[in-house]
Amino acid sequence: MRIALLGPVEARDDAGLPIEVAGLRLRTLLARLALTPGRPVAPAALADAIWGDDPPAGAANALQSLVSRLRRALPPADAALLESLPYGYRLRVGEGDVDAGRFERLAADGRSALAAALGPRGDPHDLRHGELRRAAERLGDALALWRGAPLADLGDAAFASAEVARWTETRLRAVEDLAEARLALGDPAALVAELDGLAAVHPLRERLWALRMRALDAAGRTAEALAVYDDLRRTLADALGADPSPEVRALHVSMLRGAPRHRSPSQARQAAGPSMAPPAGLPVPLTSFVGREEDLARLAALVPRTRLVTLTGPGGAGKTRLACEVAARVEMPGGIWPVDLAAVHDPARVPSAVAAALGVRDASPDGARGTVERLAEALRERRALIVLDTCEHLVEACARLAEELLGRCPGLRILATSREPLAVTGEVLHPVGPLAVPPQDVSVAEASGFPAVRLFLDRAAAVRPGFALTEATLPAVAEVCRRLDGLPLALELACARLRTLPLEEIARRLEDRFRLLTAGSRTALPRHRTLLAVVEWSWGLLTEPERTLARRLAVFAGGATAESAEAVCADPPDARVPSPLESRSDVQAASGVVDGALGASGVLGEVLAVSDILPALAGLVDKSFVVLVEPPGGPPRYRMLDTIRAYAAAAPSAPGEAERVRRAHAAHFLALAEAADPALRTSAQLEWLARLGRERAELTAALRRSVDEADAGTAIRLTAALGWFWNLMSAHEEAASWLRDALALPGAGAPGTVSSRALARAYAFHTMHHFAVQDPRAALRSAAEAGRLTAAEPGLADDPMIALMSVLADMHPDNGHGGADAHRLDDLTSSRDPWLAAAARLFRGLALTAFGGAGRAAADLTAARDAFAGLGDRWGTAVAVSSLGGSHSLGGDHATAVAALTEGLRFLRVLGSGDDVAWMLVELGLERTRMGDLDAALADLEEAETYGRARRSPVLALSARTGLGDLARVRGDLPAARALLSAALRDLHGVAGVPGQLRARALTAAGRVRLTDGDLPGARDRVTAALAVARTAGERPVVAAAVEGLAEVAEAEGRPREAARLLGLAAAVRGAPDLGSPDARRTEAAARAALGDRAYDAAYSAAAALDPDAAYAVTAALGPDEPYAGAEDPQVLRR
């Protein structure tokens, strides 16, 4: 699908056919999503775009309905591109699929080609007609995308005012650039009329006037060109009280002097300016420039009006190339002078290097002082730009020279590149970070919009012609880009390896990136030929305390706060510096890092007191070895790029240092996790969730190291402390895996390894999370282990997790106890621990719902809701409130049920548990279907399905798809219902860990579709199969729903008395009738009409009077003669 915004909003399918998007609001929704293709847009931003300051009541639901309508308007192949996410909506297209994105890219490419063709000073012999033709072609293609004013059919489109202004300005620049290219190609006469019209519309754009003058001059109409200058001078004086710019004045002077025709402004300036040796010029780029459009735009505007701009960033980020591209785009009458300092090692030689670049004689008897004087004299009257490249190893000398020249030469501008700031008054820093890399699970279209991927594809195609981004190559390309941090040099080195290695092999070998990435350009500077050389250059600039801290910071997987860095990286008070002999003999020989990693003294590191950490951190940030990141809502973090972290981790260290730092890291984050655990069940829940979320990478790293090193004590304590956090985050698979690994370590249960409480808690969480991943056998085994520990040490029973999981395991159907031990929850409801008492009420309410006491569950759920709310536990409140929604639904009060589920959803969104949010959306969609609010139901279920697919959670996606299938039946769209449910049943069979309840619900829904089709045998087969699956799962509400499905079949078969009996039996099994089911109500109405009220009530009541266990036993006789083989059973699906 392609979307056009540069004119009236349009959408076209892959064949180029228009897609009708009717209505202002739908087109506004499409346009707002297309403004940020492939990236999520918050619901509030969408609502603001659509309704502005006057949103409707229930704006969230109205927005969901609009999203659903837009999906229905799109072709089936494109509807899936509009994704609903827990944090917003996303149009999963690339920047190239939106005309505005294509326009900006083509305009930037055209401008780059034009700059390469003309050179920074536009010398005639520098003109390259191939590049000029390419520039004209790209710029013409860019301008051809415009069909009128952007978003012309959306009114004022205030939500896009900034984008429209940017596009309009870029269009004008592209028009000017195209005129420049056509003029250079020799097309002046045709340009004159066009430029006359443009200048009339934009009378204050001096570049258009200058182009008119040059076109007229080149066409042999110099007198008219001079008259144009007079018109411009009057226009500016009248409108602004200003004169034309120095550049246009210089062009005017050159024409008065009879200079040769067809000149660029920079040629004219060169002819008119004071005498100086011809500049060496900027290097002509040999490759395309990719991915820095925003940097270029900002710097091109910043450099001419700022005295000193310094590009800072890590080695290999592309500072030099960016500086050259910026310099090629600015206009400086006095010249642009690049000065490469990489080969200069003596600080005293910096002035001489600048003088040599400018062509200033450097033969003063006063040495460097005299050279500075000559430079100042040569530059005093000039508006010029000096590009000081690679200053970091000469930073003080560069700073002194820059300060002196800028103080004496008012027209001088300096653009410097350095891995640390020059720290001169008035300096403006522009950080040059890595290129943006794609996250996990992106499409080909999305990934192709990321600058790192664009650069990789460009360089890869140069090495391996025909290389392209496809579904097959995407995983490896994205992995390489991510693991190399988006560093341009590293990506180019990786692409060079494509000459000899397959892409997948390159990705696999990145664990040893410094040995792999050694195939740089033979003509590059030595420090740019290999990835190792790039990092070594930076390492050599560090002080010894900075190197010591850098080695220790490598233990952090996701960066460190200042507090964590001090806790982990500082030495204990009694630490000492190792001797040089110790350092070299114990470590250096075994290290793969070069000798330069050693300090000048030969000593590996220094003692770092706590008070030394912040100054060393500041030094690492200044030298671009560490990046300071300020995440919203959290403290600043000091983060290393993975490549730098890999180098620092491998650098030689003092004996025992690495092990001590790893232990300190594990101890610090274990203490954090253990402090957080009880707070996660209090009103401080959100604060601690956020803190653990920010440190999740560190907690995982500490856990991974403890498991890899068989440190059972740390591993078990960490899993015991993180078990509830994982539950709140719905990270059950992750939790189950870590708990299995930790509890399987040698000595895990040995006396003295870990406390009995920590071990019992780990087993309790092992139980919880294995129940969640549908592995009840493993869960019950670990529950037995926790029970054994508690029996030996009764005091453990006061732990809320140990106590709760012990009872819940006893109540599980696979334990053979059924609901017989539910009374043990009664004891927990009076616990002195208020959270445990609230949880016991919650689970007693859930148990009543599951085991035939649905009519009595509401009291416990209400009490649990109030108790959790009093404690400030949003998770408990959300579960209790949403479960109450189920009780209201059974009673037929759909509005209250939806309100309760919506409130639960709100709590879960605040918690940030994406999986729980999506599951709640499924429940909300099912309830809205029962209520008859079908558009809102569709939006909820589609959002949940999209999330499930994006997270590769097939159970979640299939649950939502089953709901969508039943919704299609209710809408009357039987073909869609059949297709959705048949696919869901097939897919459910192929997925491990699918709850039986979900299989049963899908089979019941499929049976209802058959029933609506009039296929009574097929309906009975499916619903009977659903009953068998539901009984195996042991969930009474699901069994009851299947029995109600059989009642519908019986009524359709002409057996109303049996239908009445089955409806009564379902009510008995559940513990309450389902007054909110439209299907059950229709069946009851039909059976009553056939039997009469008295006969119906008699048949119904006889079954409904059974107690839940007896009723459940009766359902066994309703199932098939043979055990159900599965949803794929051909005997079920074929009939």
N, C-alpha and C positions, 0 to 999 in steps of 0.2 A: 504494500500500500504506500502511496505517495501523497503528501499533503502540501497544498500550496497556500501560503499566507501573504505573498507579495501581490496583493490584489484582493478580490473577494475570496473568502475561504472556500477551498475546494479539496476534494479527496478523490483519488483515482486508484483503481485496483491494479494488480500486477500486469494486466493486459492493457492498461491505459484507459480503461472505460471509466466514466464518471460514476461516483458513488453519491447517491442523493442523501444529503444530510439536511433534513427540513427543519426549519425553526431556528430563530435567533439563539435561543439558549443552547441547543445542541451544537450549533456551529461555534458558539463561544466556548463551550466545554472542549470541543475538539481542538480549537485554536490554542486554548490555554495549556492543554496537555502537550501539544506539538511545539510550544515554545521551549520546552525542556525535554526533548525526545530521549527516551530510554531512562529518564530519571523520575523518581516519584514526586508527585505534587500533593501537598497536604490538603485535606478536605477544606480547611478554612480558606486557603488560597483559591481553590476552585469556586467556593461559594462567593467569595469576594469578587471574582471575575464575572460570575454569572448574574449576581443580584446586587452587587455593590453595597451601598449602605442600607439597603432595604431587603434583607433576607426574609424568606417566609418562616412561619412557625414550623418547627420540625425540618430545618434546613438539611440536616444530615440525611433524613429519609428522602427528602425531595432530590437531593444530590444522587443518592443511590438509584432512584428511579430514572433520573436523567442518564446515568451511566448505563443502566440496563437498556434504555431506549437507544442510546448510541450504539451499543453492541448489536442490537437487532437491526440497526440501519446498515451495519457493515456486512460485507460478504462473510460467509462462514469461515473462510480461510483467514480473514483479517480480524474477526471478532475476538479471537484469543489474544490479539496483541494489546487489547485494552484490559489491563490487569488491575485487580483490586488487591491491595496490600493492607496489612494491619495499620500502616502509618500513612496511607494515602492511595492514590491511583497513579498508574504508570501506563504510558503509551509506548509499547516495546518496539520502537523503530529507531533507526540510526539517524544521526544528523544529516546524512546524505539523502534520507527519505523525505526531508522537509526542504522546500525550495529555499527558505531563508538560510538554512545551513549550507546548502550547495552554493548559494550566491556568495556567502561570506568566504567560503573556501576558495571558490574560483577567483573572487576579487583579490584575495590574499596571494594566490598563486600568480595571478597576472601581475600584481605589483612587484612580487619577488623577481619574476622574469624580466620585467622592465628595468628594475634596479641592476640586475646582472648584465643586461644588455648595454645600458648606458654607462655603467660604472659610477663611482661616487662623484666624479667630476664631469662625466659625460664627454670625455675626449673622443673626437671623431674616429680615431683609429681603434677605440674600444668598442664601437658599435658592433653588435653581433646580430645579424639580420634574422638568424634562426630564433634567437631568444625574443627578438622584437615581434616576429610573427606569432610566436607562442603567446607572448603577452597580449597581443591584440586579440587572438583567438579566445583566450581564457576570459579576458575582460568583456569581450562581446557576448560570450556565452553567459557570463554572469548577468549582464544587463538585460539579456533576452528573457530572463526569468521573471522580470517585472511585468505585471499585467495591469498595473494601476496602483493607487495608494494602498499600502499594506492594510489588511483587515478591513477593506473598504465597506463591507456589508455589516460590520459589527458596531456601528455608531462610533462613539468616541474611544472605545476600547482602552479605557484608562489603565487597565491591568497590564497593558503591553506598551505603555507610553515610552518607557526607556528603550525597549527593543526597537520600536518603530523609529525613534530618533536616531538610534545607532545605525539601523539599516539605511535610513535616508541619507545620513552623513556618509556612510560607506559607499552608497550609490553615487553620490556626487564625486567622491574621490575616484571611484572607478571610471566615471565619465571623464574626469580630468586625466587619469592615467591612460585611458584609451586614446584620448586626443594626443597625449604625449607620444604614444607609440605610433600612431598614424602619421604624426608630423615627422618623426624620425624615419619612418618608412618612405617618406616622400609624397605625402598626400595633403599639401597645404591648402590648395584652392578649395577643395571640397569641405575643408574644415571651417573656413571663414564664416560661412552663413550659420552653421551649427553653433559655433562659439559666440557669435553675435547674439543669438537667441538665449543661450544659457547665461551670458553675462547680464542680459536685461532682467532675467528672472532672479539672478543671484548677484546683485550689483556690488556686494562687499567681499566676494571671493576673489582675492587678488590673483590667485593662480589662473583662473579663467581669463582674466584680463591679460596676463602675461602670455598665455597661450595664443590669445587673439593677436597680440603684437607679433609674436614669433611667426604665426601662420601667415599674417599679412606680409611680414618682412621676407619670408621664404618664398612667397608668391610674387615677389617683386613690387610690392606696394608699401614701401618703407614709409612714405609720407603719411599714409593712412595709419600705419602702425604707431607713428609718433603722435598722431592726433588722438589715437585710442589712449595713449598714456596721459595726455592732457585731460581727456574725459574722466579717466580714473582719478587723477589728482583732484579734480573738482568734486567728484562724487564722494570721495573719502573726506575731503575738507568739509563739505556740507553736512554729511551724515555723522562723522565722528570727530571732526576737528583735527584730523591726523593726515600725515603724508603717506605716500606709498612706502612699502617695506624696502630695506636696503637692497634686497635681491632684485626687485622690480626696477628700482632706480639704477642699479648697475646695468640691467638689460637696456634701459633707455640710453644710458651713456654710451654703451657699446654700439647702439644703432646710430647715434649722433656722430660717432667716430668712423662710421662706415665699416664696422667689423663685418666679417663674412656672414652671409645669411645662414639661416637654419641652425641656430645655436640653441643649446639648452641654457637655462639660467646659470648653471654652474660654469659652463664654458664662458659665458659673458662675464661672469664675476672674475674668472681667472684672467681674462684679457684685461679687465679694468683694474685689477688689484695691484698692490705694491709688488715690487720684484722680490722673488724668493726662489730658491732652487726648486724645481718641480718635485712634488711629493711622490714618494714611492707608491702610494695608493693602497687601498684596501685589497686584500687578497680576493681574487675572483673565486667564488665557491664552486666546487666540483660536484657537489651533491645538492639535492633539494633541501629546503629548510622546512621542517615539519613540527607542528605542535606548539608553537609559542605565540600564537596570534594575539592573545591578550597581553602578553609581555611586550610584544613589539608595539602594539598600539599605545600602551601606557608610556613606554620609554621614548617612543618617537615624539610624544607630546612633552615629556618631562625634560629630556636632555637639552633642547634649545633654550629652555627658560630656567635651568638649574645649573649652578656653577660646577658642582661636583656630584656625580652619580656613581656609586660603586655597586657593581653586580657581585653579590656574595653567594657562595654555595659550595657544595662538596666537589671534589675532583670528578671530572667526567660528566658534570651536569650540563655542559654546553655553554659556559659563560662566554668564552671567546667567540664562538660562532654567533651567539646572540648579540654581543657587542658589535661585531662586524655588520650584522644585518641591520641593527639600529643605526649605525653610522651611515650605511648606504641609503637610509631613508630620510635623513635630516639634511637641511640646506644650511651650509656654512660658507659665507662668501670668502672668508679668509683661509679656507682649506680644512681638510680632515686628515689627521696624521696618526696612523697606527704605530704604536711602539711596543714591540714584543720584548719583554724583559726576561723570558724564560732562560736565555743563555747568559744573562748577566748575574754574576755571583758576588761581585764587590759592590757594596752599597754606594761607594764613592763614584762608581761608574754610571749611576742612573742618569744624572744630567747629560753626560756624554751620549748615552743611548738615545735620549730624546732629541738632542741636537743633531745626531746623525740621521734620525728619521725625518727631521724637518729640513735638513740640508743646511744647517747653520754651522759655520766653521768653528771647530773646537780646538783652537790653538792658543788659548789664553795662557799667559804666564801665571795667572792666578789660580790655575787648576779648576776644580769643580766650581769654586765661587765665581770665577770669571765666566764659566760656561753658563751658569744660571743667569748672570747679567746679560750675556748675549741673547739667551732665549727670551728673557723679559723684554729686551729691546726689540727683538724681531716680532714678538706677539702683542706688543702694547696697543697697537692701533687696529688689530685684527679681530674679527668675529670668527673664531676658529674653534675646532674641536680636536683635542688630543685623546686618543684611546690608549690608556696605559694598561697593557695586558699582562697578567700574571704578576701581581704585586706581592703575593703573600710572603715570599722569602726575603723581600726587601721592603717590608711594609713601612718601617720608620723612615727610610730614605725617600720612599715615594710620598709619604705624608708630608715630609718637610718640603720637597720640591713642589708638590701640588699647592700647599699653603702659600708658598712664596710667589709662585707664578700667578695664582688666582688673585692674590692681594695686589699685584702690580699690573695685571692685564684685564681690564674690566670686560672685554669682549670674549675672553677665553672660557671655554667649557672643557671639562675633563670627564671622560667616561672611563672608569677603572674596572678591572676584574681582579678579584682577590678572594682567597678563601677566608679572609677576615677583614673587617673594616679598616680603613685608613685612620679613622678617629680624628678627622679634621673638622673644625667648626664649619657648619653649613653643609656637611656631607649628607646626602640622601641615599639610603640603602635600598637596594632592590634585590631581595633574595631570589635566587634561581634554584628552585628545587627540582626534584625528579619530575618526569612527565607522568601525568595521571595514568593509572593502570586499571584494568577492568576488575570488578569484584568477581566472586565465584558465581557460577550459574547465570552467565549472560548469554544472550543469543549472538549469532554472527553479526547481525545488524547493529546491536548495541555495542559489541566489542570494537567494531570497526570505527566507531566514533571516538575512541580513546586515543590521545596523542601517542602514548607509548606503542600501541598496536599499529597505528599509522606509520610511525617511524620504522618499526620492525618490518612491516610489509614492504615499505619502500626500499629498504636496504637489502631485504631478503630477495626481492625480485631482481635486484642488480646482480646478485651472486648466483641465483638459481632462477633463470627466466621462466615466467609462468607461475611462479609461486603466488598463491592466493589464500585468503582466509576462507575456510570452508568448515562445515560441521566436523570434518575429520581433523583438520589442523588446529581448530580453535582451542581445544584444551591445552595442547603443548605451547602454542603461542602465548596464551594468557598466562600460563604458569611461568614461562621464561620471563615475560614482562614483569610479573609480580615479584618473582624471586630475585630479579636484578634491579628491583626498586624503581623501574622506569628510568634508570640512568642512561642517557643517550649513548655515551661511549661504551658502556657495558653491552647495550643492545647491539651496537654496531659490531663489536667484537664477537658477539654470539652469532650474528648473521654471517660474519666472515667464516665461521666454522661450518656453515652449511655447504661449503665447497667439499668437505670431507666427511661430514657426519650427518645422519638423518636428524630431523628436528626433534623427534622423541628422544633420541640418544643425547642430544645436547641438554634437554630438560632433565634427563636422568642424571647426567654428570655434573650438574650444578652444585652438588654437595662439595665438589672439589673445584670451585669456580676459578681459583687462581691458577691452577694448572691448565684448565680448559681454555680460558680466554686469553690467549697469547698470540693471536694471529692478526695483530693490528697492521696499519699501513707502514710500509718500510720507510716512507718519507716523513712520518709523524715524529714529533719530538719523542725522545726515549721515554719520558714519563707518560706518554699517551699510547704506547705500543702494546702494553699489556695491562690487564686490570690490576695486577699486583703492583706494577710501577705507579699507577695512579694513586693507590692508597699509601704506598711507601713514601711518596713525595709529601703527602699530608702528615704522615706519622713523624717524618723527620722534622717537621716544624713545631712539634709539641714539646713542652717542657717535661721534665721527668715526672713531676706530680701529675701532670695531665695524662701522660702515658699510663701511669699506674692506675689512675682512676678509669681511663678508657678500658683497660684490660678488665677491670672489675665490673664496669657497667655492662660488659658483654653478657653477664649472667642474666640480665633482664631481657625477657622475650619481647615485651611490648613497651619498653620505656619505663622510666622511673620518675617518681616525684622527688623533690628535694629531700623530703622526710625519709623516703625509702632508700635513696642513695646514701644518706648519712648513716642509716641503720645498717645497711648491708656492706658498704664499701669502706667505712672508716675502720682503722685498725684498733685493736684493744689498747688500753693505756700502756701495757707492758711490752708492746711490740718493739722489735729492733730491725734495723736495716741489715739484710744479709750481706756477707762479704762478697767481693767480686769473685773470689775462688768458688764459693758456694753457688753463686748465680750461674757461672759459666759451666762448671763441671756437672751440676745436677740437671740443668735444664737445656742449655743452648744446643747441645749435641742432638737432643731428641726433637728439637723444634723444626717445623717446616718453614718457619719465617726467617727472613734473612737477618744477617748480623746487625743491620741498621736498627732493628727493633730494640737493641740494647742501648742503655744510656751511655753518655760519653765516658762516664766513670767505669763502665763495665758492670755496674750494679743494676740488677733488675728491680727497679722500683724504689719507692721511698715509703717511709711510714706516713700514713695519712691520718691525722687527727680529725675529729668531727668538724672542727673549725676550718680544716683545709678543703673540705668537700665543695662548698659553694664557690670559692674562688677558682678551683680547678674546673668545676662545671662551667663557669662563665668563660674560662679560657677555651674549653672545648666547643662551646657554642660560637664564640667569636671566630674560631678557626674552622668552622663548618664541619667539624668532626661529629658533632652532636646537634640535633635539631630541637629547638624549644617549641613545643606544641601546647596550645592553650585550648583544651577541650571545653565545650560549653558545660557549665555546672560543676566542673571539677578543677582541682589544682593543676598548674602547669606540669607538663611531663617533659623529660629529657630523653629523646629517642635517637638511637643510631639507625642508620640505614642498614639493611641486612648484610650488604657487602662489607661495610666498615665493621659491623659487629663480628662478622666471620673472621676478618683480619685480626681484630683486637682479641678475640677469643683464642686464636692460635698463636698470638705473640708470646715469646718466652716470658715466664714469670718467676718470681722467687719461689723457692721450695715450699710447698704446702699452701701457697697463696690461693690457687684456684679452688682447692678443696675447702679451705676455710671460707671463701666467699660463697661457694655453693651452699655450705651449711648455714651461713648467715642468712642467705636468701630464703632457704626453706624455713628456717626458724621465724623469720620476720613475717612471712605470709601465712605460716601456720598460726602464729599468734593473732593475725588479722582474722583468719577464718574462725578461730575459736571464740574470739570476741564478738564476731558478727552473729554466730548461730543463735544464741538466745534473743538477740535484738531483732531478729527476723520475725519474731512472734509478738512484737510490741508495736507501739505507735511509731517507733523509729524504723520501721520496716523499709520504707522507701529510701531513706538515707543510706541504710546499710546495703540494700540491694544495689543502689547506684555505685556505692564504693566497691562492692565485690565485682560488679559488672566492669568497672574501670580496670580492676586488677585481675580480670579473668585469665588473661594470657599468662600472668605471673603465677597465679595459683595452679594453672595447668602445667606450666613449666616445672614448678616445684614438685608437683605430683609425678610428672613423667620422670624426673631425675630420681626421685625416691624409689619408684618402681624399677627403673633401669638399674639402679645401684643396689637393689634388694634391701633397701632401708625400710623394713616392714613397720617399724614403730612410727616413723614419720608418715608413711603412706596411709596407714590405718587411721591415724589421728586426723589427717587431712580429709580423708573420705568421710569420716564420722562428723567432721565439722562442716563439710560442704553438702551433706546429704539433703538437708532441707532447702538450701539455696537451689540445688539442681531441681528439686520438686517445683519450687516457685517459678523456675524458668522453663518448665516442661522438658528438661534435658534428661529424660529417662534413659534413653539409649546410652548417652555419654556416662551417666551415673552408673548404670548397670555394668558397663565395661570397666570403669575404673575400680569399682567395688570388687568385681571378680578378680582383677589383677592384684589388688592390694591384699585381699584375703587369701590368695593363693601363694603369696611370697613365703619362702622358707622361714620358719620360726614365727609366723604370724600369730600363732596361738601360744607360743612358748612363754612361760612365766618370766616376767621382767622385761619383755619386749615392749609391751604397751599395757596400759591399765585395762582392767576388766570392763570398766565403763565404756572406754573408747571402742574396745573390741565388740562389746554387745551392741553399741550404737551402730557400728559399721554393719553388723549382721542385720540389725533392724532396718537400716536403709537399704541393704541388699534385698531384703524382703519386699520393701515398698516398691523399689524401682523394677524388680523382676515381675511383680504383679502387673506393673504398668506396661511392661513390654511383652505381656502375655506368655510368661514363662513361670507358671505357678509351681512347678516341681522345684525349681531352683529356689523360688521364694520360700516355700514351706521348709526346705532343708535348712536355709539360713535362719528361719524363725525358730526352728528346733534348737539350733546352736545358741541363739540369743536366750532361749528359754533355759538351756542347760547352764549358761553363765549366771542367769538370774537366780536359778534355784540354789547355786553355790554361794551366791552373794546377794541376799534378798534386798539389800539397799539399792540395787540397781533399778528396782521396779518403780522408783520415784522419778525416773527419767521419762519425760512425756513420750518420746519416740519409742523407747523400749516397751513401755506399758501399752501404748496404743497399738503398735504393730503386733504385739503378742495376742491381743484380743482379736484383731482383724484377721490374723492368720487362722486362729481357731474357728472363726466364722466362715472362712472361705469354703465354698462347696467341695473343692477337691480334697479338703481335710476330712471329709466324711462326717462332719458334725452338722452340716446345714446351718440352720439358724439357731440351733439348740443352745449355743453358748452366748447368745446375744445379751443375756442377763448380766454378763460380766461388764458390759458397758454401763449398766446402772451404777456399779461401784465407782467407775471413773467419772461419772457426771458429778459426783460429790468430792472430787479431788481438791486438795488444797491449792493445786496449781490451776489458776483460773483459765489458762489457755487449754490445758488438758481437759478440764471440765467442759469447756465450750466445744472442743473437738469431739469429745465423747457424745455430746448431744447431736452434733452434726452427723457423725457416723451412725448413731442409733437411728436418726431420721432416714438416712440413706439406706440402712439395713432394713428398716420397716418397708420402705418403698420396694426394695429388691426382693424381700421374702414374704410378700403377701400382706403387708400392713400399711398400704398406701394411704388408707383413710385416716390412720393415726399418726402419720409422719409429720404433718404440718406443725404440730405443737413443738416437737423437738427442733425442727428446722427454724421456727420463729425464735425459740430461745437461743439457739446457736447464733443466729444472725445478730440478735441484740448483744450477746456476750462478746462476740468478735468485734462488733462495732465499738463497744466500750473499751476493748483492748487496743483498738486502732489497727487491727489485723485486717488488711484489705483482702488478702487471699481468702481467709475464712469467711469474711462477709460476702465476697463474690460467690463462693460455692453455696453458701446457705441461701442467699437471695435467689440465685438461679434455680436451685432445687425447689424452693418455694414456688417458683414459676411453674414447675411441673405439677405441683399440687393444684394451683389455680387452673391450669389447663385441664386437668382431669375433671374439675368442677364446672367446666364450660365457660369460665371467666377469662376469655382470651386477652382482653385489654389489660387486665392486671397481670396476666402471665407474661405478655410482651413487655410490660413496664418493668417487671422483675428481671427478666432476662437482659433487658437493655441496661438496667442498673448494674447487674453482674458484669456485663460486657465493659461498662465504663470503668469499673474497678480493675478489671484485668488489663485494660489498655494502659491504665496508670502504672500497673506493675511491670508492664513491658514484656509479658509472656506471650510471644507471638502465637505459639501453638495453642495455648489455652484460648486466646482470642478467637482463633479460627474455629475451634471446636464450639465455642459459644455461638459463633455466627451460624454454624450448622443448626444448632438447637433453635436459634431465633428464626432461621429460615423455615424450619419444620413447623414451628408454632404459627408463624405468619401464614403458612399454607393452610393449616387447620382453620385459621381465623378468616381466610379468604382474601388477605392482603397480598395478592399474588405478585405484583410488581416488586414490592419490598422484599418478599421472599426470594424472588429471583436474584435480586442484588446481593442479599446476604449469602446465598448458596454459591453464587458465582465468585464472590470475593473469597470465600473459604476454599473453593476448588482451586482457584488461581494460586492462592497461598500454598496449598498442599502440593501443587505441582512444582512451584518455585522452590519449595523446601525439600523436594523429593521425598515427601511423606505420602506414600501411596494410600495408606489406610485413611488418612484425613481427606485426600482428594476423592477417594472412592465413596466415602461417607457422604460428602457433599454431592457427588454425582448421583448417588442413589436418591437423595432428596430432590435433585433436579429432575430425575426421571419421574418420581411421583408427582412433582409439581406439573410436569408436562401432561400427565394423565388428568390431573384436576383441571387444567386449562382446556382439555379436549384435544390435545395434540398427540394422538396415540402413536403415530410413526416415530416421533421424537422420543416418546416415553419408552417404546419398545427398544429403540436403538440404544438409549442411555442405559437402561437396566440390563439389557443383554450384555453390553460391553462391561458394565460394572460387575456382573456375575462372573464373566470370564476372567476379568482381571483379579477379582477377589480370590479366585482359586489359585492364581499364580503368585500371591503375595504371602510371605510368612508373617506370623504374628497377628493375623486378622481376628478381632474379637468375634465370637460366635454371634453376638447380638447383631453385628452389622450384616453378616451373611443372612441371618434370619429376616432382618428388616428388608433387605433387598429382594429376597424370595417372596415375602408377603406382598411387596409393591408390585413385583412382576406378576404375581397371581391376580392382583386387582386389575392390571392391564388386560390379562387374558379374559377376566370376567367381563370387563367392559366390551371386549371384542366378541363376546358370546361363546368363547371357547371354555366351556365349563370343565371338561376333563383336564385341560391344561392348567386352568386356574386351581383346581383341587390338587393336582400333583405339586404345584409350586408351594401352595400354602401348607400342605401336609409336610413337605420337605422343610419348610420354614419352622414348623412346630418341632420337628425332630432336632434341628440345629439349636433352636431356642432351649429345648429341654437339656441338651448337652451343655449349653452355656450356663444353665441354672438361673437365669434372670427371669423372675416371675412376670414383670411387666411385658417383656418380649414374648413370653409364652402366651400371656393374655391377648396380646395384639394378634398373634397367629390364630388363636382360637376365634377371635372376632372375625378374622379373614375367613375361617371355615364357616362361620355363621352366615357371612355374605354369600358364600357359595351355596350353602344349604337353601337359603331363601331363593336364590336364582334357580335352583333345581326343583323348586316347588315344594319344599319341605319347611314351611314356616314354623311348625312346632319345634323342629330340631334347631332352627335358627334361634328361636327364643331361648331354648335350653342352653345353647352354646354362648349366647350373650350373657346369660346368668352365670354360667361356668367361668367365663372370662372375668366377670366382676368378682367372683369368689377367689379366683387365683390371685388377682391383683390386690384384693382387699378393698376395692372401690370400683364402681362403674366408671367408664370413660364417657362422661357427659359432653366432652369437647370434641369427640371424633365425628366428623360429618358422615363418614362411612358407616359407623355404628348407628348413628341416628337414622340414616336412611334405611338400614336393615331393620331396625326396630319398627319404624313407621310402616314398612311394607308387611312385616310379620303381623303387626297389630291389625292392619287392615284386612289381612287374610283370615286371622283367627278370631278377632274380636278381643276387647280388652281383658275380659275375665280369663279366657283360655290362654292368652299370651302371658298374663301375670302369673298364672298357675305354673306354666312351663318354666318361665324365667325364675320365679322364686324358689322352685324346688332345687334348682342348681345353685342359685345365688346364696342359699342358706348354708351350703357346705362351708366348713372351715377351710382356710387357705391350703393347708397341707393335704386334706382329703380331696379338695378340688384339683390340686396339682397332680395327685395320683391318678385321678380320672383321666387327665389329659394324655396319659401314656397310652390309653386304648384308642386315641384318635390318630396316632401316628401311623406311618407306613409299616408294613409287615417286616421289611428289611431295614437295617440301619441306613441312614441317609449317606450316600457316597460322596456328595459334594455338589457344588453349584454347577459343575461342568458335566455332571452325570447325563449322558446322552438320553437316557430314559426320561429325564426330567425336561431337558431343554428341547428335545425333538418333538414332544407331544404338544 
